[in-house]
Amino acid sequence: MSAASNERGNEAAGSAGEMAGGDPRLDKLVDRLPPRMGDTVTYLLKPSNRWVRIPSGALLIVGGVLSFLPILGVWMLPLGLALLAEDVPALRSSRSKVLDWVERKRPHWLDPSAPKNDQS
């Protein structure tokens, strides 16, 4: 491996580290969230915040399972799984498949110019 290819690899790793989840499609979905929630999810997806992300993801999954209780909801389950996918390789491949499906079936979700309050 040459020095030039090592530099390109380091640049790619650095640019992927700047993205919230390492996947540009996930970043586009996070950008569509309300500002306060989007900032929180971006914070949690940073690699240095693993110690907060794992318990948060686990609590969101538990909240999603208990969605029949007031305040808690089913929306917590996919968010918790997406947070845990950063640290669990088996979940990462599933997240990639879900993002592939979103890209095929609901491309307007990834369009930054689309209105944020889509009901479809």
C-alpha positions, 0 to 999 in steps of 0.5 A: 500500500502506498503513502498516497493510498494511506492518505486517501484512506485517512481522509475518507475516515476523517470525513466519515467521522464528521457525519453524525452516523457515518451514513449520509442517508442517516444524516439527511434524515436527522437534518429533517428532524426538529432542530432540538431533536436533531441536535440531540441525535447528532450529539448521540451519534458522535463516536466519542459519545458511546458511553451515552449512546448505548444506555440511551438506545437501550432505554429507548428500546425499552420505552418502545416495547412499553409503548402501551403506557402513556408518554412512551411510544412506538417511535422510541423503538426504531430510534433506539435501534438506530442508536445501538446500530452505531456500536453493534455490527449486526444492527448496522447491516439491518440499519443499512437495509432500512436506509436502502428501503427508504432510499427506494420507496420514500426518496422524498424523506431524504430530499432536503427541499421537501416539507418536513411535515410529510404525512405519507 
